[in-house]
């Protein structure tokens, strides 16, 4: 087996190839920052900071991992595949969303964002309202 492996490497190298050439980096999913919102308020989740280190385009896949008991939240098919979408926190509790991005050949690790819905305005924490200028790969957006 060892000689077969060595022979294959020599043949591959002799054909002008190189072992380990090319980018094997997976895309990077970024669903944004966790937040606390008031029950009844809407918030927007965005994968805008997600990127492909190889520079390719991305496909988005959002899913609901957890929602409070009694919540009527359901993602539409459009929201599930959109770079960003809004939803209304209809019940107090924790909503967990996962974002996975693909570039057609590779898939990111799933990243989770938590939205806590509360009835106490003093607990509200929202992400900065400053628009980002770069994605996670350092590309201008």
N, C-alpha and C positions, 0 to 999 in steps of 0.2 A: 504494500500500500504506500509506503514511504517513497519508493522509487517511482511509482505512478504519479504521486503528487509532484515530485521533483521534475519529472518529465513534462508534466503539464505546465509547470511554471516556466521551464525552459522554452517550450514551444510557444507559449503566450508571449514571453519576452522577445523571442526571436521574430515574432510577427509584428514587432513595433509597439506592442502594448506595454503597459506598466501596471504592476500590482498596486491596487489601492488608488488608481487614478480616478478622477471625477468626484463630484460632490454627492455625498450621501446624507447631507443634512436635511432633516425633516423641517417642514414649515413650523412656525411658532404661532400658537393661538394665544390671544390676549383678549379676554372678555371684559376688560375694564376693572374698575375698583369696586370693592364691596361698598354698600351704602345702607342707610337707614332712612325710610320714608314714612310718611303718614298713611294710615289706612285710607284708601279712597284716592290717593294721589297716583299719578302716572310717573313712570321713569323710563328712560331709554337705555337699553343695553347695546353696547357697540363693540364689534370686533375689528374696528378700524385700525387698531394698532398691531393686529396680526400681520405676519409677513412670511415670505418664502425667501430664505437666504440665497437661493439660486436665481431669484428675480422673477419667478413665474407668477401667474395669476392664481388666485385662491378660490376655493369653493367652501362655503360655510355650512356648518351643521350644529344648530342649537338644540338642546333638549332640557326638559325640566327634570331635575333629579329629585327634588323635594318641594312640596308646597304645604301650607297649613291645612289642617283638616277643615273641610267645609269650603275651601276655595274652589271657585269655578274656572280657574285659569286653565286654558288650553291654548297651545301655540298653533297658529294657522300654518298651513304648508308654506306660505310665503315667508312668515316669520322664521320658520325653522331653517331656511336656506338664505336668509338675508344677512348682509353685513351688520345691520342694526335693526332693532325693532323696539317698540314701546309696549308696555303693559301696565295695567292698573292693579295695584295691590288691594284685593277685595276683602281680605281677612288678615287680622293681626297674626304675625308669626314669621317664620323663615322660609324664603323661597331660594332654592339653589338651582342655578342654571349652569350647564356645561357647554363649552364651545370646543369643537374640533374643526380644524381646517385641513384641507387637502389641496395638493397642487396637481392632481391627476395621477401621480405615481407614488407619492409619499403622503403620510398622514401625521398630523401633530399629535402630541400628547394632549389629552383632554384637560382643559383648564376650567376652573369653577369660579363663579362669582356669586356672592351671597347678597340678597336683598332682604333686610329685616323690616317688616311693616309694624309700626307702633301707633298707638293712639296718643302718645306723649310728645308734643312738639319740641320739648327740650332735648329729646334724644335724636332728632333728625340730623343725619350726617350725609351730605351728598358729595360726590366727587367734584374736584375743581372744575369750574366752568370755562377754563382757559383751553381753547382748542389745541390739540397736540400738533406739533410740526413735523414729528418723525415717528415712524413705526418702530417696532422692536428690533428691526434689522438696521436701523439708522437711515432708512430711506425717507426723503421728504414726502409729506402727504399734503 
